[in-house]
């Protein structure tokens, strides 16, 4: 089955438990949000529930976010393999309009019941 590129955005409200010792958004919390939302997006794109994180490229923290800011996290499908999907990610602070983080490549792989890569049967065409 063929489909075109889809973008997905989610938003997170920064609460006290999301802060680090500097009172800015803890990077690990942001990465946790990204990994979970990217996995859900991947599952929805390929129609498989056994998608796991295979690879995350360099993570570029650009600016910070603070208590009560809203962070918008966006994903875009970049490529589709036989059993994988590759996404890019951009997180930005909705209050300041600054980019908080960028990730060029996040790869998820569909696994069978034995934990081996399994074809998902999807392909896609990227629009320019």
Backbone bond lengths (Angstrom), bond angles and torsions (degrees), N, CA, C in turn:
res aa  C-N    CA-C-N  psi(-1)  N-CA   C-N-CA  omega(-1)  CA-C   N-CA-C  phi
1 X - - - 1.446 - - 1.523 108.98 -
2 X 1.310 116.75 137.04 1.447 123.51 -176.82 1.521 109.83 -107.49
3 X 1.330 117.78 143.02 1.459 121.28 174.84 1.515 109.38 -147.94
4 X 1.325 116.44 163.72 1.457 120.72 179.51 1.522 110.06 -94.18
5 X 1.320 115.56 166.30 1.452 122.52 -177.98 1.524 109.84 -58.27
6 X 1.297 114.65 136.78 1.458 120.29 175.75 1.516 108.71 -122.20
7 X 1.307 115.87 142.25 1.455 121.56 175.32 1.518 108.11 -107.73
8 X 1.313 115.78 150.70 1.454 121.33 -179.59 1.515 108.53 -137.98
9 X 1.321 115.58 138.46 1.455 121.30 177.87 1.521 109.10 -128.87
10 X 1.305 115.49 140.98 1.451 121.81 173.99 1.527 106.85 -135.24
11 X 1.307 115.86 159.43 1.467 119.73 -179.86 1.510 110.16 -128.64
12 X 1.325 114.72 144.80 1.465 122.01 178.30 1.522 108.30 -129.14
13 X 1.319 115.41 136.38 1.454 122.67 177.81 1.515 107.64 -96.71
14 X 1.318 118.10 125.30 1.462 121.57 -175.66 1.526 109.79 -79.57
15 X 1.334 114.65 121.89 1.460 123.14 -178.83 1.529 108.80 -111.47
16 X 1.332 117.85 168.61 1.474 120.10 -178.11 1.528 114.02 -53.98
17 X 1.323 118.27 -37.03 1.469 120.51 -178.84 1.529 113.41 -71.47
18 X 1.334 117.59 -6.97 1.462 122.15 179.38 1.532 112.82 -94.45
19 X 1.330 117.49 0.50 1.462 121.85 -173.46 1.522 113.06 -94.03
20 X 1.329 115.62 153.66 1.459 122.26 174.94 1.534 109.24 -97.43
21 X 1.315 117.19 -172.22 1.469 121.79 -178.37 1.526 112.49 -65.94
22 X 1.310 117.57 -18.49 1.468 122.42 179.02 1.537 111.46 -91.93
23 X 1.331 115.99 4.25 1.469 123.11 -177.81 1.524 113.83 62.62
24 X 1.341 115.06 31.29 1.458 120.84 171.27 1.528 107.00 -119.51
25 X 1.306 115.66 169.79 1.464 120.29 -178.63 1.525 110.71 -57.68
26 X 1.323 116.88 125.23 1.458 123.17 176.89 1.526 108.63 -66.79
27 X 1.337 116.64 124.51 1.457 121.33 -177.81 1.516 113.37 -57.44
28 X 1.324 116.80 -36.79 1.459 120.49 178.99 1.518 112.70 -64.36
29 X 1.329 116.70 -34.22 1.472 120.49 177.35 1.521 109.61 -66.62
30 X 1.337 116.06 -44.98 1.464 119.53 178.72 1.527 110.76 -61.37
31 X 1.328 117.12 -43.03 1.470 119.89 179.28 1.527 111.75 -64.77
32 X 1.313 117.16 -35.28 1.465 120.95 176.23 1.527 110.61 -63.67
33 X 1.333 116.68 -45.56 1.469 120.42 177.01 1.519 110.64 -59.40
34 X 1.335 116.18 -44.61 1.463 120.82 -178.49 1.519 110.82 -62.51
35 X 1.330 117.43 -47.51 1.466 120.93 -177.92 1.534 110.63 -60.84
36 X 1.315 116.72 -45.13 1.471 119.68 -179.51 1.525 111.78 -65.47
37 X 1.327 117.56 -48.70 1.461 119.94 -177.78 1.523 112.27 -68.53
38 X 1.334 117.17 -34.17 1.469 120.35 176.40 1.528 110.58 -66.93
39 X 1.326 117.33 -38.06 1.466 120.80 177.63 1.526 110.44 -63.48
40 X 1.326 116.82 -44.83 1.468 120.71 179.00 1.522 110.29 -62.82
41 X 1.336 116.84 -44.96 1.461 120.87 177.84 1.526 110.89 -59.08
42 X 1.344 116.79 -44.47 1.469 121.31 179.32 1.524 111.58 -61.50
43 X 1.332 116.46 -44.74 1.463 120.77 179.05 1.524 111.04 -59.71
44 X 1.318 116.28 -42.48 1.464 120.42 179.80 1.525 111.41 -67.65
45 X 1.325 117.76 -36.66 1.461 121.39 -178.86 1.522 112.81 -67.32
46 X 1.332 116.83 -41.33 1.469 119.30 -176.00 1.525 113.21 -101.41
47 X 1.321 117.58 -8.85 1.458 120.60 178.00 1.517 114.00 73.82
48 X 1.321 116.99 26.07 1.465 121.68 179.97 1.518 109.04 -125.68
49 X 1.325 116.69 142.48 1.465 119.86 -177.27 1.522 113.95 -95.97
50 X 1.313 118.19 -6.15 1.465 121.17 -176.48 1.531 112.67 -102.61
51 X 1.331 116.19 43.66 1.463 120.91 178.99 1.526 109.25 -86.54
52 X 1.325 116.73 132.50 1.469 121.29 178.41 1.524 109.56 -127.89
53 X 1.324 115.77 152.39 1.458 121.45 177.90 1.518 109.57 -69.43
54 X 1.325 116.85 124.73 1.461 122.40 178.86 1.523 111.03 -103.76
55 X 1.340 116.75 -38.94 1.461 120.56 -172.02 1.523 109.91 -156.05
56 X 1.314 115.69 139.56 1.462 122.04 170.05 1.524 106.37 -130.90
57 X 1.333 115.77 122.69 1.466 120.22 -179.28 1.522 110.32 -72.97
58 X 1.303 115.21 -172.56 1.463 121.11 179.83 1.526 110.99 -50.13
59 X 1.313 114.81 134.25 1.462 122.08 178.72 1.517 106.98 -102.31
60 X 1.311 116.10 122.15 1.452 120.77 -176.12 1.529 109.50 -110.14
61 X 1.350 116.50 101.95 1.462 121.23 174.60 1.528 107.52 -80.60
62 X 1.316 116.97 120.50 1.456 121.87 -172.49 1.530 112.12 -105.38
63 X 1.309 116.82 -44.36 1.463 121.00 178.28 1.525 108.72 -145.31
64 X 1.317 116.60 174.68 1.461 119.65 -177.45 1.523 110.95 -107.59
65 X 1.301 114.44 171.50 1.461 122.21 174.12 1.522 106.69 -134.38
66 X 1.312 116.30 155.28 1.463 121.28 -173.77 1.525 111.79 -123.58
67 X 1.300 114.44 172.61 1.461 122.58 177.64 1.529 110.39 -48.44
68 X 1.290 116.38 132.91 1.466 128.41 178.14 1.528 114.40 76.44
69 X 1.339 118.09 -3.90 1.462 119.58 172.37 1.524 108.78 -69.06
70 X 1.320 115.90 159.08 1.449 122.30 173.93 1.525 107.53 -111.34
71 X 1.330 115.53 127.43 1.458 121.25 178.68 1.522 107.91 -105.67
72 X 1.329 115.64 127.07 1.459 121.11 175.88 1.521 107.60 -100.44
73 X 1.326 116.30 129.65 1.461 122.47 -179.47 1.520 107.66 -114.76
74 X 1.328 116.22 124.94 1.454 120.64 -178.60 1.515 111.65 -119.46
75 X 1.331 114.76 144.55 1.467 121.92 178.04 1.520 108.99 -127.32
76 X 1.327 114.85 148.05 1.455 120.43 174.48 1.519 108.55 -140.10
77 X 1.320 116.20 135.32 1.455 120.97 176.84 1.522 108.78 -70.43
78 X 1.352 116.42 127.86 1.459 121.87 179.75 1.526 112.43 -105.77
79 X 1.334 116.52 -34.35 1.470 120.40 -177.46 1.521 109.17 -158.74
80 X 1.317 113.93 160.64 1.457 120.88 178.41 1.522 107.58 -133.69
81 X 1.324 116.46 123.92 1.461 120.98 175.32 1.518 109.65 -101.90
82 X 1.314 116.33 -176.01 1.464 121.50 -179.50 1.524 111.72 -59.65
83 X 1.336 116.29 -42.04 1.464 121.32 -179.89 1.528 111.85 -125.27
84 X 1.334 117.17 7.79 1.469 120.30 -173.32 1.520 112.25 -128.16
85 X 1.317 113.83 166.22 1.459 122.52 171.82 1.525 106.14 -139.43
86 X 1.333 116.16 137.44 1.456 122.13 179.65 1.521 109.24 -114.29
87 X 1.333 115.50 129.70 1.453 122.58 -178.60 1.522 110.27 -119.29
88 X 1.321 116.43 160.82 1.457 122.38 164.68 1.524 106.53 -115.84
89 X 1.340 115.92 160.11 1.457 120.41 -176.57 1.521 110.56 -139.96
90 X 1.314 114.90 141.47 1.459 121.96 173.99 1.525 107.08 -137.73
91 X 1.316 116.43 129.45 1.464 121.38 175.78 1.513 107.58 -116.49
92 X 1.326 116.03 134.18 1.460 119.18 179.64 1.516 110.93 -136.33
93 X 1.311 114.39 153.87 1.451 121.89 179.24 1.527 107.18 -84.90
94 X 1.323 116.73 115.51 1.462 120.39 -178.41 1.524 111.63 -67.15
95 X 1.336 117.78 -26.62 1.459 120.82 -178.81 1.527 111.84 -76.05
96 X 1.335 116.98 -45.25 1.471 121.08 -176.36 1.527 112.85 -96.34
97 X 1.329 116.71 -12.97 1.483 123.21 -177.37 1.523 112.64 70.02
98 X 1.330 118.48 10.53 1.464 121.42 -179.47 1.530 110.88 -90.57
99 X 1.324 115.54 147.32 1.455 120.98 172.94 1.519 108.10 -71.47
100 X 1.325 116.72 129.86 1.458 122.28 178.86 1.522 110.06 -92.10
101 X 1.327 116.80 -40.45 1.461 121.44 -173.66 1.515 109.50 -156.48
102 X 1.336 115.68 149.81 1.463 120.24 170.76 1.528 109.33 -136.97
103 X 1.318 114.66 143.86 1.463 122.42 175.84 1.524 106.16 -133.93
104 X 1.309 115.64 120.94 1.457 120.14 -176.50 1.529 113.13 -73.64
105 X 1.340 116.05 -32.69 1.466 118.34 -171.42 1.528 111.29 -147.85
106 X 1.334 115.73 121.52 1.459 123.07 171.79 1.527 106.06 -126.79
107 X 1.320 116.66 123.34 1.465 121.03 -177.20 1.524 109.53 -112.25
108 X 1.330 115.29 129.69 1.461 122.42 173.31 1.520 108.46 -115.84
109 X 1.326 115.70 145.26 1.469 121.76 -179.13 1.521 108.89 -123.74
110 X 1.319 115.57 138.93 1.459 121.83 175.22 1.528 108.60 -83.94
111 X 1.324 116.69 128.22 1.467 121.50 -179.54 1.518 111.71 -112.35
112 X 1.341 114.77 148.74 1.466 119.58 173.73 1.528 109.07 -84.44
113 X 1.324 117.11 -175.29 1.464 121.66 -177.04 1.526 113.31 -65.33
114 X 1.330 116.83 -17.58 1.467 120.84 179.03 1.530 112.17 -98.06
115 X 1.335 116.65 4.88 1.461 120.60 178.07 1.515 114.51 82.05
116 X 1.332 117.43 19.09 1.462 121.76 179.13 1.527 109.65 -105.18
117 X 1.355 117.14 147.34 1.463 119.46 178.48 1.530 111.84 -53.92
118 X 1.312 114.91 136.33 1.458 122.08 -175.25 1.528 109.13 -132.95
119 X 1.336 118.51 131.25 1.468 120.15 179.94 1.535 111.68 -57.53
120 X 1.327 114.88 140.62 1.465 119.35 177.63 1.518 112.03 -100.92
121 X 1.335 117.55 -13.11 1.453 121.27 174.61 1.524 115.95 79.39
122 X 1.313 118.20 12.92 1.466 121.08 -178.74 1.529 110.93 -110.80
123 X 1.326 115.26 148.96 1.452 122.74 171.17 1.530 106.85 -134.98
124 X 1.307 116.73 167.16 1.450 118.30 177.28 1.514 110.89 -153.12
125 X 1.346 114.47 161.13 1.444 121.80 176.10 1.519 107.40 -116.96
126 X 1.315 116.03 127.26 1.461 120.34 -179.91 1.521 109.53 -86.19
127 X 1.332 115.61 128.11 1.465 120.53 176.02 1.514 108.73 -80.23
128 X 1.313 116.58 147.32 1.465 120.70 178.29 1.496 110.99 -83.52
